[in-house]
Amino acid sequence: MNKLIKLAGALALVLTATFAQAQGKIAVVDTAEVFQKMPQRDVVRNKLKNEFASRVKEVQKLEEQGRSFVEKQQKDMAFMNDQQKAEAQKKLNDMQASFVQKARSLEQDRARREQEERQKMLSRIKGAIDEITKAQGLDLVIERGAVIYVSPSLDITQQVISRVSK
């Protein structure tokens, strides 16, 4: 019986040590909140807006020209012969094709540039998380959305926001 108690005590000691070793320092971060609160986000938005401003104006101009052309053709339709109507339709089709091509190209380029800038900001967030992890000796950082409840003392989101805002 005495050996059984000693064995149970030794087993409890081993399990406690293993459990204590398995428990590391854990933190949680809400990267979406960090991304939303980054001051660089507005800078990037304005940069991209300026970068694409001339192309946006060009597409808007093409749209307005098409609209004006359609309105004029509707007014003049009654006075046109078949050849004039066919020429007007061909011109309208060409205008529409040009508009669609330029609008599509603009959207693709804008989406590509937004993705590039988003990746730069996410890399900056990752760097801030890595710095905080090393400074605080954290073993695990979990995305806030992956947990149901977390103690506010484990949330490093504001620290990350402070780091990326510098």
Secondary structure, 3 states (H helix, E strand, C coil): CHHHHHHHHHHHHHHHHHHHHHCCCEEEECHHHHHHHCCHHHHHHHHHHHHHHHHHHHHHHHHHHHHHHHHHHHHHHHHCCHHHHHHHHHHHHHHHHHHHHHHHHHHHHHHHHHHHHHHHHHHHHHHHHHHHHHHHCCCEEEEHHHCCCCCHHHECHHHHHHHHCC
